[in-house]
């Protein structure tokens, strides 16, 4: 293990930080862990075998949500059973309707990350996970592992989350679809109008959920 220290450059330069780490990494697989999150000791062992299939470019699993006191708040993705054995095209449909993949549970194929130019960042969205998953989805399969692969420390007051913040990931999805509408329509069966309708429904559900 090689430890590299960096001064905090803020969330809007997160892709820069991720890609600096990616440039230093030497393995064929890349796992993500940040902040106060933590993972079980056997996480990597549980994920590596999936990559024996060359079609798999990303694996993820369940994450337990805990608060600052260590109290369990829930599990994400919430309806995780639906992702067991899900086809590539159906997974892509789900991904276009929102980011259900807990970043701390992810393992990616390094070769595919390099093909898309590393971790992605968009001007209107500070996260790198969702834009990166969208790009990776065009190059292979995402496989869900039905195990708890991480513990997400949630420190933010849910009541403070604004509608504008909730809507930001969906802008990523729409921009992604518009740039590749022919390919994505063929893979998913979505038209732009159908995707927009689905996103509007998801936005409504997310807003009232909070």
PyMOL commands that set and color helices and strands:
alter all, ss='L'
color gray80, all
select helices_A, chain A and resi 11-24+43-52+80-83+88-96+103-105+110-115+129-136+158-160+163-179+181-188+192-209
alter helices_A, ss='H'
color red, helices_A
select strands_A, chain A and resi 29-31+56-66+72-76+107-109+141-153
alter strands_A, ss='S'
color yellow, strands_A
deselect
rebuild
show_as cartoon
